[in-house]
């Protein structure tokens, strides 16, 4: 059986962010006194934001992902970062925070009730002039499609612990529940390798673009802006990202 640490390593090797996301979030968090990143994972974004703000707290409920983050932070000798293992839907940190960020579709990892609870707690913990920033993908392309299941397709090759793996992806959509399950199969490229094939599944509870205003309003936000990319492009269903800025 594959350890969670191994799965964290496989996830980190494959999921390396989107073009422009780091520069976008750094611009949002520049000179902020206290930043909170929810779903910080292996610290990819956290370490970048630490360069532009005074203090950042990274929160994630996966201890193995946080172990990867701590390893990298020790190497880079970053001391303005606090890492907390906790549930972002509960979010029992005191605050206030000048910026709360939820990068890389992490918001879709929460069921609808948990996402609403998370957004409400974000609003409660923002400073008066604070900003919530997050990005997800436009889910309309999946929700409106007639295709519900896509079998394994090769998408990339990655290196994990010195072993080369071919990564294949399988997708299943349950439209009535607004759930997308994505399974990743990591197969060693060398047929003589003693390493085993590793599979893991990520479940997304997606939100359609026109549902976000009610979610934000019910959470206590009074103002929001939507973009179709990190460069400020207009919103459209074929965009790669759906970017949200919200404030009180």
Biotite code that builds the C-alpha atoms (Angstrom):
import biotite.structure as struc

atoms = struc.array([
    struc.Atom([0.000, 0.000, 0.000], chain_id="A", res_id=1, res_name="UNK", atom_name="CA", element="C"),
    struc.Atom([1.335, 3.457, -0.926], chain_id="A", res_id=2, res_name="UNK", atom_name="CA", element="C"),
    struc.Atom([2.003, 5.824, 1.989], chain_id="A", res_id=3, res_name="UNK", atom_name="CA", element="C"),
    struc.Atom([0.373, 9.240, 2.132], chain_id="A", res_id=4, res_name="UNK", atom_name="CA", element="C"),
    struc.Atom([3.836, 10.769, 1.931], chain_id="A", res_id=5, res_name="UNK", atom_name="CA", element="C"),
    struc.Atom([4.314, 9.123, -1.451], chain_id="A", res_id=6, res_name="UNK", atom_name="CA", element="C"),
    struc.Atom([0.951, 10.385, -2.656], chain_id="A", res_id=7, res_name="UNK", atom_name="CA", element="C"),
    struc.Atom([1.884, 13.898, -1.541], chain_id="A", res_id=8, res_name="UNK", atom_name="CA", element="C"),
    struc.Atom([5.086, 13.594, -3.550], chain_id="A", res_id=9, res_name="UNK", atom_name="CA", element="C"),
    struc.Atom([3.215, 12.392, -6.647], chain_id="A", res_id=10, res_name="UNK", atom_name="CA", element="C"),
    struc.Atom([0.682, 15.193, -6.340], chain_id="A", res_id=11, res_name="UNK", atom_name="CA", element="C"),
    struc.Atom([3.399, 17.818, -5.925], chain_id="A", res_id=12, res_name="UNK", atom_name="CA", element="C"),
    struc.Atom([5.390, 16.542, -8.892], chain_id="A", res_id=13, res_name="UNK", atom_name="CA", element="C"),
    struc.Atom([2.365, 16.819, -11.196], chain_id="A", res_id=14, res_name="UNK", atom_name="CA", element="C"),
    struc.Atom([0.490, 19.865, -9.898], chain_id="A", res_id=15, res_name="UNK", atom_name="CA", element="C"),
    struc.Atom([2.855, 22.803, -10.252], chain_id="A", res_id=16, res_name="UNK", atom_name="CA", element="C"),
    struc.Atom([0.420, 25.689, -10.608], chain_id="A", res_id=17, res_name="UNK", atom_name="CA", element="C"),
    struc.Atom([-0.819, 27.770, -13.527], chain_id="A", res_id=18, res_name="UNK", atom_name="CA", element="C"),
    struc.Atom([0.908, 30.342, -15.670], chain_id="A", res_id=19, res_name="UNK", atom_name="CA", element="C"),
    struc.Atom([0.667, 33.717, -13.951], chain_id="A", res_id=20, res_name="UNK", atom_name="CA", element="C"),
    struc.Atom([-0.749, 32.538, -10.626], chain_id="A", res_id=21, res_name="UNK", atom_name="CA", element="C"),
    struc.Atom([2.326, 33.345, -8.538], chain_id="A", res_id=22, res_name="UNK", atom_name="CA", element="C"),
    struc.Atom([2.743, 36.884, -9.891], chain_id="A", res_id=23, res_name="UNK", atom_name="CA", element="C"),
    struc.Atom([-1.010, 37.502, -9.434], chain_id="A", res_id=24, res_name="UNK", atom_name="CA", element="C"),
    struc.Atom([-1.126, 36.462, -5.800], chain_id="A", res_id=25, res_name="UNK", atom_name="CA", element="C"),
    struc.Atom([2.129, 38.282, -5.043], chain_id="A", res_id=26, res_name="UNK", atom_name="CA", element="C"),
    struc.Atom([0.601, 41.477, -6.428], chain_id="A", res_id=27, res_name="UNK", atom_name="CA", element="C"),
    struc.Atom([-2.485, 40.982, -4.242], chain_id="A", res_id=28, res_name="UNK", atom_name="CA", element="C"),
    struc.Atom([-0.422, 40.324, -1.107], chain_id="A", res_id=29, res_name="UNK", atom_name="CA", element="C"),
    struc.Atom([2.360, 42.875, -1.616], chain_id="A", res_id=30, res_name="UNK", atom_name="CA", element="C"),
    struc.Atom([3.146, 44.720, 1.645], chain_id="A", res_id=31, res_name="UNK", atom_name="CA", element="C"),
    struc.Atom([0.274, 43.050, 3.524], chain_id="A", res_id=32, res_name="UNK", atom_name="CA", element="C"),
    struc.Atom([0.947, 42.661, 7.240], chain_id="A", res_id=33, res_name="UNK", atom_name="CA", element="C"),
    struc.Atom([-0.646, 39.239, 7.676], chain_id="A", res_id=34, res_name="UNK", atom_name="CA", element="C"),
    struc.Atom([-1.645, 36.804, 4.920], chain_id="A", res_id=35, res_name="UNK", atom_name="CA", element="C"),
    struc.Atom([-3.504, 33.504, 5.295], chain_id="A", res_id=36, res_name="UNK", atom_name="CA", element="C"),
    struc.Atom([-3.231, 30.849, 2.592], chain_id="A", res_id=37, res_name="UNK", atom_name="CA", element="C"),
    struc.Atom([-5.805, 28.071, 2.757], chain_id="A", res_id=38, res_name="UNK", atom_name="CA", element="C"),
    struc.Atom([-4.841, 24.729, 1.276], chain_id="A", res_id=39, res_name="UNK", atom_name="CA", element="C"),
    struc.Atom([-1.169, 25.666, 1.162], chain_id="A", res_id=40, res_name="UNK", atom_name="CA", element="C"),
    struc.Atom([-0.066, 22.099, 0.386], chain_id="A", res_id=41, res_name="UNK", atom_name="CA", element="C"),
    struc.Atom([3.658, 21.764, -0.212], chain_id="A", res_id=42, res_name="UNK", atom_name="CA", element="C"),
    struc.Atom([4.187, 25.512, 0.168], chain_id="A", res_id=43, res_name="UNK", atom_name="CA", element="C"),
    struc.Atom([4.721, 26.337, -3.493], chain_id="A", res_id=44, res_name="UNK", atom_name="CA", element="C"),
    struc.Atom([2.704, 29.566, -3.252], chain_id="A", res_id=45, res_name="UNK", atom_name="CA", element="C"),
    struc.Atom([3.404, 30.177, 0.434], chain_id="A", res_id=46, res_name="UNK", atom_name="CA", element="C"),
    struc.Atom([7.136, 30.567, -0.079], chain_id="A", res_id=47, res_name="UNK", atom_name="CA", element="C"),
    struc.Atom([6.585, 33.046, -2.894], chain_id="A", res_id=48, res_name="UNK", atom_name="CA", element="C"),
    struc.Atom([4.137, 35.157, -0.885], chain_id="A", res_id=49, res_name="UNK", atom_name="CA", element="C"),
    struc.Atom([6.552, 35.228, 2.050], chain_id="A", res_id=50, res_name="UNK", atom_name="CA", element="C"),
    struc.Atom([8.827, 37.368, -0.119], chain_id="A", res_id=51, res_name="UNK", atom_name="CA", element="C"),
    struc.Atom([6.298, 40.218, -0.398], chain_id="A", res_id=52, res_name="UNK", atom_name="CA", element="C"),
    struc.Atom([4.331, 40.251, 2.879], chain_id="A", res_id=53, res_name="UNK", atom_name="CA", element="C"),
    struc.Atom([5.364, 40.670, 6.496], chain_id="A", res_id=54, res_name="UNK", atom_name="CA", element="C"),
    struc.Atom([3.980, 37.370, 7.787], chain_id="A", res_id=55, res_name="UNK", atom_name="CA", element="C"),
    struc.Atom([2.097, 34.485, 6.226], chain_id="A", res_id=56, res_name="UNK", atom_name="CA", element="C"),
    struc.Atom([0.205, 31.579, 7.738], chain_id="A", res_id=57, res_name="UNK", atom_name="CA", element="C"),
    struc.Atom([-0.245, 28.468, 5.595], chain_id="A", res_id=58, res_name="UNK", atom_name="CA", element="C"),
    struc.Atom([-3.050, 26.081, 6.528], chain_id="A", res_id=59, res_name="UNK", atom_name="CA", element="C"),
    struc.Atom([-3.585, 22.560, 5.194], chain_id="A", res_id=60, res_name="UNK", atom_name="CA", element="C"),
    struc.Atom([-5.195, 19.441, 6.641], chain_id="A", res_id=61, res_name="UNK", atom_name="CA", element="C"),
    struc.Atom([-2.715, 17.012, 5.024], chain_id="A", res_id=62, res_name="UNK", atom_name="CA", element="C"),
    struc.Atom([0.304, 16.553, 7.336], chain_id="A", res_id=63, res_name="UNK", atom_name="CA", element="C"),
    struc.Atom([2.311, 14.896, 4.553], chain_id="A", res_id=64, res_name="UNK", atom_name="CA", element="C"),
    struc.Atom([1.933, 17.907, 2.281], chain_id="A", res_id=65, res_name="UNK", atom_name="CA", element="C"),
    struc.Atom([2.970, 20.170, 5.153], chain_id="A", res_id=66, res_name="UNK", atom_name="CA", element="C"),
    struc.Atom([6.027, 17.983, 5.743], chain_id="A", res_id=67, res_name="UNK", atom_name="CA", element="C"),
    struc.Atom([7.103, 18.694, 2.156], chain_id="A", res_id=68, res_name="UNK", atom_name="CA", element="C"),
    struc.Atom([6.527, 22.401, 2.766], chain_id="A", res_id=69, res_name="UNK", atom_name="CA", element="C"),
    struc.Atom([8.610, 22.413, 5.941], chain_id="A", res_id=70, res_name="UNK", atom_name="CA", element="C"),
    struc.Atom([11.436, 20.614, 4.194], chain_id="A", res_id=71, res_name="UNK", atom_name="CA", element="C"),
    struc.Atom([11.604, 23.264, 1.469], chain_id="A", res_id=72, res_name="UNK", atom_name="CA", element="C"),
    struc.Atom([11.260, 26.156, 3.910], chain_id="A", res_id=73, res_name="UNK", atom_name="CA", element="C"),
    struc.Atom([14.135, 24.871, 6.011], chain_id="A", res_id=74, res_name="UNK", atom_name="CA", element="C"),
    struc.Atom([16.302, 24.666, 2.923], chain_id="A", res_id=75, res_name="UNK", atom_name="CA", element="C"),
    struc.Atom([15.443, 28.256, 1.990], chain_id="A", res_id=76, res_name="UNK", atom_name="CA", element="C"),
    struc.Atom([15.648, 29.476, 5.618], chain_id="A", res_id=77, res_name="UNK", atom_name="CA", element="C"),
    struc.Atom([12.286, 31.197, 5.506], chain_id="A", res_id=78, res_name="UNK", atom_name="CA", element="C"),
    struc.Atom([11.232, 32.365, 8.971], chain_id="A", res_id=79, res_name="UNK", atom_name="CA", element="C"),
    struc.Atom([8.188, 34.568, 8.282], chain_id="A", res_id=80, res_name="UNK", atom_name="CA", element="C"),
    struc.Atom([5.967, 31.531, 7.648], chain_id="A", res_id=81, res_name="UNK", atom_name="CA", element="C"),
    struc.Atom([3.730, 29.695, 10.094], chain_id="A", res_id=82, res_name="UNK", atom_name="CA", element="C"),
    struc.Atom([2.293, 26.330, 9.029], chain_id="A", res_id=83, res_name="UNK", atom_name="CA", element="C"),
    struc.Atom([-0.848, 24.919, 10.648], chain_id="A", res_id=84, res_name="UNK", atom_name="CA", element="C"),
    struc.Atom([-2.446, 21.504, 10.110], chain_id="A", res_id=85, res_name="UNK", atom_name="CA", element="C"),
    struc.Atom([-6.180, 22.158, 10.259], chain_id="A", res_id=86, res_name="UNK", atom_name="CA", element="C"),
    struc.Atom([-9.479, 22.051, 8.374], chain_id="A", res_id=87, res_name="UNK", atom_name="CA", element="C"),
    struc.Atom([-10.090, 25.152, 6.249], chain_id="A", res_id=88, res_name="UNK", atom_name="CA", element="C"),
    struc.Atom([-13.856, 24.727, 6.598], chain_id="A", res_id=89, res_name="UNK", atom_name="CA", element="C"),
    struc.Atom([-13.551, 25.147, 10.369], chain_id="A", res_id=90, res_name="UNK", atom_name="CA", element="C"),
    struc.Atom([-10.889, 27.874, 10.249], chain_id="A", res_id=91, res_name="UNK", atom_name="CA", element="C"),
    struc.Atom([-10.580, 28.474, 13.970], chain_id="A", res_id=92, res_name="UNK", atom_name="CA", element="C"),
    struc.Atom([-7.693, 30.952, 13.658], chain_id="A", res_id=93, res_name="UNK", atom_name="CA", element="C"),
    struc.Atom([-8.224, 34.267, 15.402], chain_id="A", res_id=94, res_name="UNK", atom_name="CA", element="C"),
    struc.Atom([-7.220, 36.730, 12.669], chain_id="A", res_id=95, res_name="UNK", atom_name="CA", element="C"),
    struc.Atom([-7.685, 39.369, 11.456], chain_id="A", res_id=96, res_name="UNK", atom_name="CA", element="C"),
    struc.Atom([-5.914, 38.828, 8.135], chain_id="A", res_id=97, res_name="UNK", atom_name="CA", element="C"),
    struc.Atom([-5.263, 41.499, 5.532], chain_id="A", res_id=98, res_name="UNK", atom_name="CA", element="C"),
    struc.Atom([-5.363, 38.918, 2.754], chain_id="A", res_id=99, res_name="UNK", atom_name="CA", element="C"),
    struc.Atom([-6.818, 35.410, 2.564], chain_id="A", res_id=100, res_name="UNK", atom_name="CA", element="C"),
    struc.Atom([-5.919, 33.431, -0.547], chain_id="A", res_id=101, res_name="UNK", atom_name="CA", element="C"),
    struc.Atom([-7.192, 30.058, -1.776], chain_id="A", res_id=102, res_name="UNK", atom_name="CA", element="C"),
    struc.Atom([-5.133, 29.226, -4.880], chain_id="A", res_id=103, res_name="UNK", atom_name="CA", element="C"),
    struc.Atom([-5.173, 26.350, -7.349], chain_id="A", res_id=104, res_name="UNK", atom_name="CA", element="C"),
    struc.Atom([-8.840, 25.221, -7.253], chain_id="A", res_id=105, res_name="UNK", atom_name="CA", element="C"),
    struc.Atom([-8.558, 24.311, -3.566], chain_id="A", res_id=106, res_name="UNK", atom_name="CA", element="C"),
    struc.Atom([-12.053, 25.736, -2.999], chain_id="A", res_id=107, res_name="UNK", atom_name="CA", element="C"),
    struc.Atom([-13.497, 22.873, -5.073], chain_id="A", res_id=108, res_name="UNK", atom_name="CA", element="C"),
    struc.Atom([-12.072, 20.337, -2.602], chain_id="A", res_id=109, res_name="UNK", atom_name="CA", element="C"),
    struc.Atom([-14.858, 21.331, -0.197], chain_id="A", res_id=110, res_name="UNK", atom_name="CA", element="C"),
    struc.Atom([-18.444, 20.139, -0.415], chain_id="A", res_id=111, res_name="UNK", atom_name="CA", element="C"),
    struc.Atom([-20.965, 22.937, -0.922], chain_id="A", res_id=112, res_name="UNK", atom_name="CA", element="C"),
    struc.Atom([-21.906, 23.248, 2.796], chain_id="A", res_id=113, res_name="UNK", atom_name="CA", element="C"),
    struc.Atom([-18.223, 23.194, 3.795], chain_id="A", res_id=114, res_name="UNK", atom_name="CA", element="C"),
    struc.Atom([-17.328, 25.755, 1.149], chain_id="A", res_id=115, res_name="UNK", atom_name="CA", element="C"),
    struc.Atom([-20.090, 28.065, 2.387], chain_id="A", res_id=116, res_name="UNK", atom_name="CA", element="C"),
    struc.Atom([-18.807, 27.647, 5.954], chain_id="A", res_id=117, res_name="UNK", atom_name="CA", element="C"),
    struc.Atom([-15.238, 28.362, 4.829], chain_id="A", res_id=118, res_name="UNK", atom_name="CA", element="C"),
    struc.Atom([-16.256, 31.539, 2.985], chain_id="A", res_id=119, res_name="UNK", atom_name="CA", element="C"),
    struc.Atom([-18.248, 32.729, 5.993], chain_id="A", res_id=120, res_name="UNK", atom_name="CA", element="C"),
    struc.Atom([-15.270, 32.238, 8.285], chain_id="A", res_id=121, res_name="UNK", atom_name="CA", element="C"),
    struc.Atom([-13.027, 34.019, 5.779], chain_id="A", res_id=122, res_name="UNK", atom_name="CA", element="C"),
    struc.Atom([-15.337, 37.036, 5.871], chain_id="A", res_id=123, res_name="UNK", atom_name="CA", element="C"),
    struc.Atom([-15.321, 36.994, 9.679], chain_id="A", res_id=124, res_name="UNK", atom_name="CA", element="C"),
    struc.Atom([-11.526, 36.914, 9.825], chain_id="A", res_id=125, res_name="UNK", atom_name="CA", element="C"),
    struc.Atom([-10.698, 39.540, 7.210], chain_id="A", res_id=126, res_name="UNK", atom_name="CA", element="C"),
    struc.Atom([-9.601, 42.989, 8.307], chain_id="A", res_id=127, res_name="UNK", atom_name="CA", element="C"),
    struc.Atom([-11.867, 45.884, 7.338], chain_id="A", res_id=128, res_name="UNK", atom_name="CA", element="C"),
    struc.Atom([-9.913, 46.581, 4.159], chain_id="A", res_id=129, res_name="UNK", atom_name="CA", element="C"),
    struc.Atom([-9.022, 42.929, 3.633], chain_id="A", res_id=130, res_name="UNK", atom_name="CA", element="C"),
    struc.Atom([-9.303, 40.955, 0.387], chain_id="A", res_id=131, res_name="UNK", atom_name="CA", element="C"),
    struc.Atom([-10.184, 37.326, -0.293], chain_id="A", res_id=132, res_name="UNK", atom_name="CA", element="C"),
    struc.Atom([-8.596, 36.022, -3.514], chain_id="A", res_id=133, res_name="UNK", atom_name="CA", element="C"),
    struc.Atom([-9.100, 32.588, -5.046], chain_id="A", res_id=134, res_name="UNK", atom_name="CA", element="C"),
    struc.Atom([-9.060, 30.820, -8.375], chain_id="A", res_id=135, res_name="UNK", atom_name="CA", element="C"),
    struc.Atom([-10.859, 27.776, -9.748], chain_id="A", res_id=136, res_name="UNK", atom_name="CA", element="C"),
    struc.Atom([-11.682, 26.549, -13.246], chain_id="A", res_id=137, res_name="UNK", atom_name="CA", element="C"),
    struc.Atom([-14.927, 27.360, -15.102], chain_id="A", res_id=138, res_name="UNK", atom_name="CA", element="C"),
    struc.Atom([-16.906, 24.173, -14.514], chain_id="A", res_id=139, res_name="UNK", atom_name="CA", element="C"),
    struc.Atom([-19.473, 24.864, -17.231], chain_id="A", res_id=140, res_name="UNK", atom_name="CA", element="C"),
    struc.Atom([-17.480, 22.930, -19.818], chain_id="A", res_id=141, res_name="UNK", atom_name="CA", element="C"),
    struc.Atom([-17.924, 19.772, -17.730], chain_id="A", res_id=142, res_name="UNK", atom_name="CA", element="C"),
    struc.Atom([-21.440, 20.479, -16.494], chain_id="A", res_id=143, res_name="UNK", atom_name="CA", element="C"),
    struc.Atom([-22.861, 21.201, -19.956], chain_id="A", res_id=144, res_name="UNK", atom_name="CA", element="C"),
    struc.Atom([-21.047, 18.397, -21.776], chain_id="A", res_id=145, res_name="UNK", atom_name="CA", element="C"),
    struc.Atom([-22.799, 15.173, -22.767], chain_id="A", res_id=146, res_name="UNK", atom_name="CA", element="C"),
    struc.Atom([-19.694, 13.187, -21.818], chain_id="A", res_id=147, res_name="UNK", atom_name="CA", element="C"),
    struc.Atom([-19.692, 11.849, -18.257], chain_id="A", res_id=148, res_name="UNK", atom_name="CA", element="C"),
    struc.Atom([-16.666, 9.561, -18.269], chain_id="A", res_id=149, res_name="UNK", atom_name="CA", element="C"),
    struc.Atom([-13.294, 9.866, -19.955], chain_id="A", res_id=150, res_name="UNK", atom_name="CA", element="C"),
    struc.Atom([-11.021, 6.829, -19.656], chain_id="A", res_id=151, res_name="UNK", atom_name="CA", element="C"),
    struc.Atom([-7.321, 7.052, -18.886], chain_id="A", res_id=152, res_name="UNK", atom_name="CA", element="C"),
    struc.Atom([-5.348, 9.400, -21.115], chain_id="A", res_id=153, res_name="UNK", atom_name="CA", element="C"),
    struc.Atom([-1.610, 10.028, -20.905], chain_id="A", res_id=154, res_name="UNK", atom_name="CA", element="C"),
    struc.Atom([-1.048, 13.621, -19.782], chain_id="A", res_id=155, res_name="UNK", atom_name="CA", element="C"),
    struc.Atom([2.547, 13.970, -18.547], chain_id="A", res_id=156, res_name="UNK", atom_name="CA", element="C"),
    struc.Atom([5.750, 12.340, -17.336], chain_id="A", res_id=157, res_name="UNK", atom_name="CA", element="C"),
    struc.Atom([7.102, 13.129, -13.871], chain_id="A", res_id=158, res_name="UNK", atom_name="CA", element="C"),
    struc.Atom([10.032, 12.226, -11.599], chain_id="A", res_id=159, res_name="UNK", atom_name="CA", element="C"),
    struc.Atom([9.350, 11.072, -8.037], chain_id="A", res_id=160, res_name="UNK", atom_name="CA", element="C"),
    struc.Atom([12.149, 9.896, -5.719], chain_id="A", res_id=161, res_name="UNK", atom_name="CA", element="C"),
    struc.Atom([14.443, 9.259, -8.658], chain_id="A", res_id=162, res_name="UNK", atom_name="CA", element="C"),
    struc.Atom([11.917, 7.211, -10.638], chain_id="A", res_id=163, res_name="UNK", atom_name="CA", element="C"),
    struc.Atom([10.328, 8.320, -13.923], chain_id="A", res_id=164, res_name="UNK", atom_name="CA", element="C"),
    struc.Atom([6.547, 7.846, -14.161], chain_id="A", res_id=165, res_name="UNK", atom_name="CA", element="C"),
    struc.Atom([4.018, 8.180, -16.969], chain_id="A", res_id=166, res_name="UNK", atom_name="CA", element="C"),
    struc.Atom([0.895, 9.896, -15.616], chain_id="A", res_id=167, res_name="UNK", atom_name="CA", element="C"),
    struc.Atom([-2.539, 9.036, -17.017], chain_id="A", res_id=168, res_name="UNK", atom_name="CA", element="C"),
    struc.Atom([-5.761, 10.780, -16.029], chain_id="A", res_id=169, res_name="UNK", atom_name="CA", element="C"),
    struc.Atom([-9.341, 9.470, -15.844], chain_id="A", res_id=170, res_name="UNK", atom_name="CA", element="C"),
    struc.Atom([-12.324, 11.797, -15.285], chain_id="A", res_id=171, res_name="UNK", atom_name="CA", element="C"),
    struc.Atom([-15.868, 11.074, -14.148], chain_id="A", res_id=172, res_name="UNK", atom_name="CA", element="C"),
    struc.Atom([-18.623, 13.709, -13.818], chain_id="A", res_id=173, res_name="UNK", atom_name="CA", element="C"),
    struc.Atom([-21.747, 13.416, -11.641], chain_id="A", res_id=174, res_name="UNK", atom_name="CA", element="C"),
    struc.Atom([-23.765, 16.430, -12.762], chain_id="A", res_id=175, res_name="UNK", atom_name="CA", element="C"),
    struc.Atom([-26.662, 15.982, -10.344], chain_id="A", res_id=176, res_name="UNK", atom_name="CA", element="C"),
    struc.Atom([-24.217, 16.243, -7.451], chain_id="A", res_id=177, res_name="UNK", atom_name="CA", element="C"),
    struc.Atom([-21.890, 18.711, -9.224], chain_id="A", res_id=178, res_name="UNK", atom_name="CA", element="C"),
    struc.Atom([-18.947, 16.440, -8.532], chain_id="A", res_id=179, res_name="UNK", atom_name="CA", element="C"),
    struc.Atom([-15.939, 15.626, -10.701], chain_id="A", res_id=180, res_name="UNK", atom_name="CA", element="C"),
    struc.Atom([-13.679, 12.727, -9.760], chain_id="A", res_id=181, res_name="UNK", atom_name="CA", element="C"),
    struc.Atom([-10.222, 12.749, -11.323], chain_id="A", res_id=182, res_name="UNK", atom_name="CA", element="C"),
    struc.Atom([-8.038, 9.655, -10.910], chain_id="A", res_id=183, res_name="UNK", atom_name="CA", element="C"),
    struc.Atom([-4.320, 9.773, -11.644], chain_id="A", res_id=184, res_name="UNK", atom_name="CA", element="C"),
    struc.Atom([-2.410, 6.607, -12.500], chain_id="A", res_id=185, res_name="UNK", atom_name="CA", element="C"),
    struc.Atom([1.378, 6.858, -12.198], chain_id="A", res_id=186, res_name="UNK", atom_name="CA", element="C"),
    struc.Atom([3.140, 4.029, -14.025], chain_id="A", res_id=187, res_name="UNK", atom_name="CA", element="C"),
    struc.Atom([6.939, 3.507, -13.886], chain_id="A", res_id=188, res_name="UNK", atom_name="CA", element="C"),
    struc.Atom([8.476, 4.153, -17.294], chain_id="A", res_id=189, res_name="UNK", atom_name="CA", element="C"),
    struc.Atom([11.181, 1.533, -16.822], chain_id="A", res_id=190, res_name="UNK", atom_name="CA", element="C"),
    struc.Atom([9.582, -1.928, -17.149], chain_id="A", res_id=191, res_name="UNK", atom_name="CA", element="C"),
    struc.Atom([12.425, -3.327, -15.022], chain_id="A", res_id=192, res_name="UNK", atom_name="CA", element="C"),
    struc.Atom([11.754, -0.923, -12.174], chain_id="A", res_id=193, res_name="UNK", atom_name="CA", element="C"),
    struc.Atom([10.780, -2.375, -8.800], chain_id="A", res_id=194, res_name="UNK", atom_name="CA", element="C"),
    struc.Atom([8.508, 0.621, -8.183], chain_id="A", res_id=195, res_name="UNK", atom_name="CA", element="C"),
    struc.Atom([4.770, 0.017, -8.270], chain_id="A", res_id=196, res_name="UNK", atom_name="CA", element="C"),
    struc.Atom([2.020, 1.835, -10.140], chain_id="A", res_id=197, res_name="UNK", atom_name="CA", element="C"),
    struc.Atom([0.443, 4.475, -7.898], chain_id="A", res_id=198, res_name="UNK", atom_name="CA", element="C"),
    struc.Atom([-3.138, 5.731, -8.193], chain_id="A", res_id=199, res_name="UNK", atom_name="CA", element="C"),
    struc.Atom([-4.976, 8.438, -6.299], chain_id="A", res_id=200, res_name="UNK", atom_name="CA", element="C"),
    struc.Atom([-8.285, 10.253, -6.816], chain_id="A", res_id=201, res_name="UNK", atom_name="CA", element="C"),
    struc.Atom([-9.181, 13.900, -6.275], chain_id="A", res_id=202, res_name="UNK", atom_name="CA", element="C"),
    struc.Atom([-12.860, 14.780, -5.791], chain_id="A", res_id=203, res_name="UNK", atom_name="CA", element="C"),
    struc.Atom([-13.989, 18.241, -6.859], chain_id="A", res_id=204, res_name="UNK", atom_name="CA", element="C"),
    struc.Atom([-17.316, 19.747, -5.784], chain_id="A", res_id=205, res_name="UNK", atom_name="CA", element="C"),
    struc.Atom([-17.591, 22.335, -8.506], chain_id="A", res_id=206, res_name="UNK", atom_name="CA", element="C"),
    struc.Atom([-19.446, 25.636, -8.483], chain_id="A", res_id=207, res_name="UNK", atom_name="CA", element="C"),
    struc.Atom([-20.845, 27.210, -11.647], chain_id="A", res_id=208, res_name="UNK", atom_name="CA", element="C"),
    struc.Atom([-19.850, 30.802, -12.308], chain_id="A", res_id=209, res_name="UNK", atom_name="CA", element="C"),
    struc.Atom([-23.336, 32.240, -11.838], chain_id="A", res_id=210, res_name="UNK", atom_name="CA", element="C"),
    struc.Atom([-23.596, 30.586, -8.407], chain_id="A", res_id=211, res_name="UNK", atom_name="CA", element="C"),
    struc.Atom([-20.685, 32.489, -6.892], chain_id="A", res_id=212, res_name="UNK", atom_name="CA", element="C"),
    struc.Atom([-22.477, 35.808, -6.173], chain_id="A", res_id=213, res_name="UNK", atom_name="CA", element="C"),
    struc.Atom([-24.974, 34.128, -3.823], chain_id="A", res_id=214, res_name="UNK", atom_name="CA", element="C"),
    struc.Atom([-22.223, 32.129, -2.122], chain_id="A", res_id=215, res_name="UNK", atom_name="CA", element="C"),
    struc.Atom([-20.212, 35.274, -1.464], chain_id="A", res_id=216, res_name="UNK", atom_name="CA", element="C"),
    struc.Atom([-23.201, 37.347, -0.395], chain_id="A", res_id=217, res_name="UNK", atom_name="CA", element="C"),
    struc.Atom([-24.431, 34.671, 2.009], chain_id="A", res_id=218, res_name="UNK", atom_name="CA", element="C"),
    struc.Atom([-20.927, 34.482, 3.482], chain_id="A", res_id=219, res_name="UNK", atom_name="CA", element="C"),
    struc.Atom([-20.975, 38.198, 4.311], chain_id="A", res_id=220, res_name="UNK", atom_name="CA", element="C"),
    struc.Atom([-19.056, 39.737, 1.414], chain_id="A", res_id=221, res_name="UNK", atom_name="CA", element="C"),
    struc.Atom([-20.394, 42.955, -0.080], chain_id="A", res_id=222, res_name="UNK", atom_name="CA", element="C"),
    struc.Atom([-18.184, 43.408, -3.129], chain_id="A", res_id=223, res_name="UNK", atom_name="CA", element="C"),
    struc.Atom([-16.617, 41.016, -5.614], chain_id="A", res_id=224, res_name="UNK", atom_name="CA", element="C"),
    struc.Atom([-14.913, 41.011, -8.973], chain_id="A", res_id=225, res_name="UNK", atom_name="CA", element="C"),
    struc.Atom([-14.587, 38.108, -11.401], chain_id="A", res_id=226, res_name="UNK", atom_name="CA", element="C"),
    struc.Atom([-11.877, 37.592, -14.041], chain_id="A", res_id=227, res_name="UNK", atom_name="CA", element="C"),
    struc.Atom([-11.213, 35.034, -16.747], chain_id="A", res_id=228, res_name="UNK", atom_name="CA", element="C"),
    struc.Atom([-7.487, 34.810, -16.069], chain_id="A", res_id=229, res_name="UNK", atom_name="CA", element="C"),
    struc.Atom([-4.734, 36.118, -13.818], chain_id="A", res_id=230, res_name="UNK", atom_name="CA", element="C"),
    struc.Atom([-4.091, 38.979, -16.246], chain_id="A", res_id=231, res_name="UNK", atom_name="CA", element="C"),
    struc.Atom([-7.517, 40.558, -15.675], chain_id="A", res_id=232, res_name="UNK", atom_name="CA", element="C"),
    struc.Atom([-9.189, 39.159, -18.811], chain_id="A", res_id=233, res_name="UNK", atom_name="CA", element="C"),
    struc.Atom([-12.977, 39.067, -18.993], chain_id="A", res_id=234, res_name="UNK", atom_name="CA", element="C"),
    struc.Atom([-14.924, 36.080, -17.733], chain_id="A", res_id=235, res_name="UNK", atom_name="CA", element="C"),
    struc.Atom([-15.994, 33.430, -20.235], chain_id="A", res_id=236, res_name="UNK", atom_name="CA", element="C"),
    struc.Atom([-16.794, 29.725, -20.035], chain_id="A", res_id=237, res_name="UNK", atom_name="CA", element="C"),
    struc.Atom([-13.790, 28.700, -22.148], chain_id="A", res_id=238, res_name="UNK", atom_name="CA", element="C"),
    struc.Atom([-11.258, 30.493, -19.930], chain_id="A", res_id=239, res_name="UNK", atom_name="CA", element="C"),
    struc.Atom([-8.557, 28.451, -18.243], chain_id="A", res_id=240, res_name="UNK", atom_name="CA", element="C"),
    struc.Atom([-9.254, 30.018, -14.851], chain_id="A", res_id=241, res_name="UNK", atom_name="CA", element="C"),
    struc.Atom([-12.032, 31.766, -12.965], chain_id="A", res_id=242, res_name="UNK", atom_name="CA", element="C"),
    struc.Atom([-10.477, 34.312, -10.609], chain_id="A", res_id=243, res_name="UNK", atom_name="CA", element="C"),
    struc.Atom([-12.384, 35.887, -7.713], chain_id="A", res_id=244, res_name="UNK", atom_name="CA", element="C"),
    struc.Atom([-11.579, 38.929, -5.563], chain_id="A", res_id=245, res_name="UNK", atom_name="CA", element="C"),
    struc.Atom([-13.985, 39.647, -2.709], chain_id="A", res_id=246, res_name="UNK", atom_name="CA", element="C"),
    struc.Atom([-14.072, 42.192, 0.093], chain_id="A", res_id=247, res_name="UNK", atom_name="CA", element="C"),
    struc.Atom([-16.274, 43.407, 2.922], chain_id="A", res_id=248, res_name="UNK", atom_name="CA", element="C"),
])
